């Protein structure tokens, strides 16, 4: 593609190093430039409207034009644009946010440490796990187990937790001490005739075996997304977390629940911990905490962990970690207003009112000749595209069929995200209305039908 020399597209290609982008291909095709947003829609620089079917990056729960959040940012910017939390300092916005967040969190959680992103929050969780076991006199208990296909961030430590090849290739990752067990994916992982419960038992036994093989005195924590996001939108099979938590308790292994995508209503409850009966020792939140309007995240811990951190800080003289922008007042003010809106407008109730039809339309896509499986919960879902539907055989990854499907859906006015195994995900703003659910899936269906036409598959 040829760009005008000084056009935004040309300047983007010339100066901007993009995350998660094929840099060579980007020089040829250039960017989709989004200029403004309104509700669940965004508009590109030509004025074309798109239904933002992935809420940006799973984050803009309140859509793209919530005036209350803009006002909260403006008022806080004028009142106190910056303050830090180091060395006993604080400010009203972060105090109010911490109190509100703990009031909403699972009962096992008592403190929150603020960061700027989910990646930083999970990186901090790794540091807390190490600190905790060192203070307890268990310096060998440091290994952390995540799952293949998981996504927990992209710093050196959090990318080591992430179980996706692209987060590791050429970065010399994962670091030592990070392990990965099998992900719960019945479509490919369950044996013929195996029930969800039996499959869950087998996965729990595999985790148990891994911990025993490594040595329980060396394994510190297990981290899991309640619903795996970037790995392909995979809800857990029945009884999975019940059995996994029993294994962790048996071996005195901490449980970190990564609610970066699932938190704040996405699964039909304020937290997916409630949806799936999780009782974490540690909890990570981000994304919808501020509806994506400003960077903020949280590494949350139980009181038992906090008491050990307190003991260690007394010995060391400080809890020696933090960021310049930890609990930034403007981000904190916007996050607090976001949580207030979730409660005042009963966003969880709204999700419950529309998620039935969302899942109904999603599951209907499972009948499409290109779709091997449709899966989801609440207002998150995905379809996995396959070359052989009966044999559950995926396309050759080099063909990038999922990316092509997302491109065709974009042309049909719906923004979706291609993931591993040619999976295409939808995760719209929580405020989506019934008619917009229909619009989303109508565009999704048209995109898949066009792809089928290109591949010579009858619809």
N, C-alpha and C positions, 0 to 999 in steps of 0.2 A: 504494500500500500504506500502511496506517495502522499506526504503531508506538506502543507504549505509551510515554508521555512520558519515563520515565527508564530505558527498556530499553537494553541495549547497542547495539541497532540504531539507536535514536533518537539516542543520544549520539554514535555514530560519525558519523552524518549531520550532526549539529550541529557537531562540533568537528574532524573528521579530514579533511584534504585529501589525497585518494588519488592515487597515481601511476597513470598509464596507465588512467584511468577516465573515462567520460563523466559529468562531474560533475552535469549536470542530471538524467540518468537515475538516477544514484545516489541522489538525493534521493527518488525515487519507489520504487525497488526495494530500497534498502539493501544491506548487506553479507552475504556468507556468512561467518559467524564460525566460525573453526576454533579449537577449544579444546585439543586434544591430538593426539599422534601415536603410532603403534605400528607398527614395521616399515615396510612400504610403504603403510600406511593412515593417514588422518587422520580426526578425528571433529569434527562441528560441535557447536554449543551445544545442539542437541536430542538429541545422542547418535548421530545417523546416521553410519555409516561410509562412507568413500570410499576407493577405491584411487587414490592420488596418481599419476596417469598422466603427469605432467610433472615429477616430482621437485621439486615446489615451482615454482621457476623454473629448471629444468634443472640443479639443484644438489645436492639431497640424495642423493648417491650411496649412502650407508650407511643411508638411511631415517631415521625420525623418533624412534628410541629407542635409539641406540647409547650404552650406559652408559660405555664407555671414553672417549668424547669428553666426556661430562659430568664424568667424574672428572678428566680432564686439565685441563679448564677450572677446576674447583674447586681442584685442587692448585696450579696456577699462580697462581690468584687469591690464595690464602693465602700463597704464597711470595714472589711479586713481581707485584703487580697492574698495575703500569705502569713502563715504562722507555722511553727514546727512543734513537734511533740517530744523533742529530745530533753533530757535532764530536767524532768519534772514540769516542763512547760505543757500547756494545753490551750484550748480555745472552745467557745460554746458549741460551734458547729460539730466538731468531732465528738464532744461529750454527748450531745443529743443523738448523733447518729449511732454511736456505740450502744447507748442505752436502748434505742429503738431496735437495732439489729439483734441484740441479745434477747429482747422480749419476743422476737419472732422466731428465733432459732430453735432447733431441737433442745429438749431439756438437758441433754448431756453437755451443752456448750455454755461457757461462762465468760469468756474474754475474747476480744477481737483485736488483732494487730493489722493495721491498714497498710496496703501497698498500692501500687499504681496499675497492676494488671494481674490477671489470673496466673500468668507465668511467674511473676514475682512472688505471688502468694504461695504457690506450690514450691517454689525455690525456698521460701522462708519456712514452709512446713518441713522440708528436708533438714534445714538447719536446726529447727526446734527439736526434731526427733533425735538428732545427734547430741544436742545440748542436754536434752532430757536424760538420755541414757548415760552420758558422761557424768552428770551430777549424781545419778543413781548408782554410780560405780560399776557400770556395765559397758566398758569401752569397746567390747567386741560386738555388741548388739547394735549393728548399724545398717545392715542390708535392708533395702526396701523393695518390695515386690509390687509391680504393676501388672497390667495385662497387655497381651499382644493386641495391637489395633487401638489402644487407648490414646487419648490426647490429654496431656496435663500441662502443656506449655512449651516454651522454646528457649529458655535460658539453658546454660550447660547442665544444671541439675534437673530442671523440669523437663527438658528435652530428653534427658536420660530416663525419666519416668515414662515419657511418651513412647508408645510401642509401635510407631510407624516408621518405615524405612527412610522416608524423605527427611525426617527430622534428625537422622543419624548420618546419612551418606555424606562423605567428605568433611564432616565435622568431628571425626574421631570420637563418636558417641555410640553407645552409652558409656558413661564413666563406670569405673569399678564400683561394685556394691549395689548395682541396680539390676534387678532380675525381672523376667516377664513370664507369667503363666498364661494358660490358654484363656481366650475371651469366650464369653457365653454367646455363641452364635449357632443356634439349633439348625438353621437352614443348611449350613455346611458341616457343622460339627457333630450333630447328633447322629447316632447310628440308626440304621433302618429299624423301625418299630420301637425305638427308645422313647419313653415318655419324657416330658419336660422335667418332671421330678427326678427321674432316674438320671437324666443328663446332668441336672444340677448336682446330684450326689456324686457323679463321676468327676465333675469339675472340682468340687470341694475336696474330694480325695486326692486329686492331682495337686492341689494347693498344699494339702497336708503332707503329701509325699515330698514336695519340694522343700518345705520348711524343715522336715526331718532330715532330708539329705544335706541341706545346707548347715543344719544345726540350729535348733530353736534359740540357743544362746547367742546366735549371730544375726537373727532376723528381727528387725525392729518394727517394721510397719508394712501395711498393705494399703494401697491407694486404688480407688475405683470411682468412676463416674456411675451414678445410679442408672443412667441411660448413656451408653457410649455414643458420643456425638460424631466427631470427625472420622472415627473409625468405621462409620456406616450407619449410625442411628440404630443401635441395638438395645432394646429393652431386655431386662434379664428374664430368663425362664422362671417358671413357678418354683418357689422354695430356694432359689439360688442364693440370695443374700442371707436368708435364715441359716443355711448350711455353711456358707463362707464365714459368717460371724462366729459360729460355734468353733470353727477351726482356729480362728484368730484368738479367741478367748482361751482355748485349750493351750496355746503356745505363748500366751502373754505377748501378743503382737498388736500394736496399735492399728486402729482403723481410721484412715483418712478418707472422708467422703468428698469427692470433687463435684461440687454443685455449680460450677462456673456456668454451665449451660442450663442445667435443670432448675436452678433456684428461682424463687419469686414467681411461682404460678405456672411454669411451663407444663408440668405434668398434671395439673388440676388440683394441686395443693401448693401451699406456700413454698415447701421444700419437697423434693423427691424423697428425702429421708422418710417423710410421712407416707408417701405413696407406697414405698417398698419396705417399711418397717425397719429402717436403719437406725442404729444407735452409735454414731461415730464418736471417737475420741477427739477427732480434729475435723474441721469442715472448711472448705475453701469456697469463697463466693467472689463473683465479679460480674461482668457484662450487664445483666438486667438490674444490678444494684443501683446503677445510675441511669438505666435505660440506654446505656451507651453514650450519654451526652457528654460526660467527662470521664477521664481515666480514674478508676478507683476499684479496689478489690480488698478482700479481707482473708487473713489466715486466722481461723477461729479455733479455740482449744477448750478442753474441759477444765474444770477447776483442779482436778488431780494433776494434770500437766502443769497448769499455772503455778501451783504450789511448789513444784520442783523447779520451775524456771525462777521463781522468787528466791528460792534457796540458793540456786547457782549464782544469781545476780548479786546476792549479798556477799558471797565468797569472792566473786570476780571484781566486784565494785560497780558493775553495770551489766545490763542485759545488752551485750555489745552488737546489736544489729539495728538497722533502720535506714530510711531513705529520706533525702531532702524533702520529698513531697509526701511522706507518710501522713495520712489524714489531712491532706491539703484542704484548707477551709472552703474553697469554692467547690471542689469536688464533693466534699462532705455535705455541704448545704444542698447541692443538687441531689445527692443520693438520699438524703433525709426527705426531701420533698417527693422524690420518686416513691419511697416507701409509704409516705402519707397518702399519695394518690392511689397506690395499690389498695390501701385499706379503705379510703373514703369512697372509691368507686367500685369496690368489691371486684377487683380484677380477677381474683380466683373464681368468683361466682360467674363472671362473664366467660372465662375460659371453659368452665364446666358446661355453660350453655351452648357454646359453639363447637366444642371439641368432638362431640358425637358425630356431627355432620362432617367435620374435617376428617375424622378417622374412617367414616363411611366412604367418602370419596377416595381417600387414600387406598383403602382396601379394594375398591373397585378397580383401581389401576393394576392390582395384582392379576387381573384377568387379561391384561394387555399381552399380546404375543411376545413382546420384548422383555416383559417383567418376570423375573424368577420369583421374587418375593417382595411384598409390600409390608412394612412394619413401622410401628410407631406407638405413641401414647400421648394423650393430651393434645397440645398443639405443636407436636414435633413428629416428623415421619420421613420416610424415604422409600424409594423403590430401587431394587438391585436389578440391573439389566443383564440379561444372559443371552448367549448365542443359541444354547440348547435348553429349552425350558424343561423338557422331561428329564434331562440328565443333569440339570443344575450346573451346566458348564458355562463359565464366564467367557466373554470375548477376550481375545488377545489384548493384553494391557496396552501394547504399542499402538493399537488402533484408536485409543482414547474415545471410546464410544460414549462414556458418561459425559465427558466434556462437550462432545458434539451435541448430545441431548440438551445439556444446559444452554448451549449457544442457541439452539433452535427455540427453546422456551423463552429465552431472552428476546429473540426476534418476535415472539408472540406476545411480548409485554409482561413476562413474569420472570423475575430474577430468582434463580435457584442455585444450588451449589453442588458440583460434582465431587464425589469422595472416592475412597478406595473401592476397588472391585466394581467400577462403573456404577456406583450407587449415586443417586441424585436425591438431595435432601430438601425438605421444606420445613421452615420454622418461622412462621410469619409473626409480626408484632402481635402482642397479646390482645390488642384492641380491635383486631380484625372482626368485621361484621359478617353476618351470614351470607349476604350477597357477595361479599368479597371472597369468602371461602369458595363459592361457586366460580368466581372469576379466576381465582388462583388455579383451581383444578381444571377448569376449561382450557386455560392456556397451557398447563402442564400436559394435558391430553393431546392438544393440537401439536405440541412439540414432539411428543413420542410418536404420534401418527406420521409426522413428517420424517422422522428418523426411520421409521419402519419403511416408508416409501423409498428412502435413499438406499436402504439395505435390501430392498426387494422382498420384504416380508408383508404378507397380506394382513390387513387389519379387519 
